[in-house]
Amino acid sequence: MWYAIISEDVANSLDKRKSARPEHLARLNRLKEEGRLLIAGPCPAVDSEDPGDAGFTGSLVVAEFPSLEEARAWADADPFVAAGVYASVTVKPYKLVLP
């Protein structure tokens, strides 16, 4: 089943994001290689593709896992969690309808 992993950043998270980004992207790329990643990306703090120093307010990942528990365990092991980027992470079942 698909799961939405919705993360909210702590204030001023940009430096923490930059330091943990290579490990964070490596995990996402593994999901992609396994055919289990639907979408992934950050939410800019301003209305711009490149928010610069404004940084990001959170992230959205939609990926396939065998169970809600496994999706939560994967989200909990994110390098952004360990680096203190996220203030909160919510994992919900997601039903793909379109496209």
N, C-alpha and C positions, 0 to 999 in steps of 0.2 A: 504494500500500500504506500501511497505518497504521504509525506508529512511536511508541513510548513514549520520551519524553524525561524521564529521572529525574535530578533535580538535588539535590545535598546542599549545604546552606549552610555557610559558615564560621561560627565562633562569633560571637555578638553581631552578627548581620547586619541587625537591624531598621532601623537608621538608613540603611544602604546600600540596603536594599529600598525604603524610603520615597522616597529621592531618585530612584531609577531606575524606580519603579513606573509613572508615566504612559507612558513610552516602551515599557516591557515590555507593558503592557496594550494599547497601540495595535497592536503587532505581532500579539498574540493576536486582537484584534478583526478585523484584516485576514484572518487565517486563517478566522475565523468567517464573515465576509462572503463569503468564497470557498467556503464549505461544506466546508472541510477540517479543522475543529476538532471533535473528539469530546468531549474534556473538558480542563479546565485548572484548576489551583488549587494553593495552598500546603499544606504539612503543618504544622499548629500544633505548637509545642513542648510544649504541655500539652493535656489533653483538654477543649478548649473551642473553640466557633466563633470567639470573640474572645480570643486568647491574651494580649492586652495587651502589656506589656513583655517577656513570655516570648518573643514573636516566633515564628519559624518555623524548621523544621529542613531544609526543602527544598521542592521543587515537583514536580508531575507534569503533563505535557502529553501528550496522545495526539492526533496530527494526521496528516493524509495528505500524503505527499510522493511524487514520482516515483521516488525512489531513497534508499537509506540514506545515500549521500554528500550528497544535497541536504538530508536531514533533519539530518545532522551540521553542515552548513554553516549552516543556519538556527539551530540550537541554539548554535553558536559565536558567532553575531552577536547574541545576546540582550543587551540592555542590562544585565541582571543579571550577565552574565559580565564585561562591561567595567567595571562598578561594583565588582567583587570580592565579590559576594554569594555566588557558588557556589564551593565547594571542589572539586567534581567534577560532571561531567555525563556521563551514560551514555545512549546512543541505541541502541534495539533495535527490530527489527521486531516488530510487534504484530498478532496475529490476532484480530479481533473475532468472538466467538462469540455472546454474549448481550448485551443483549436483541435 
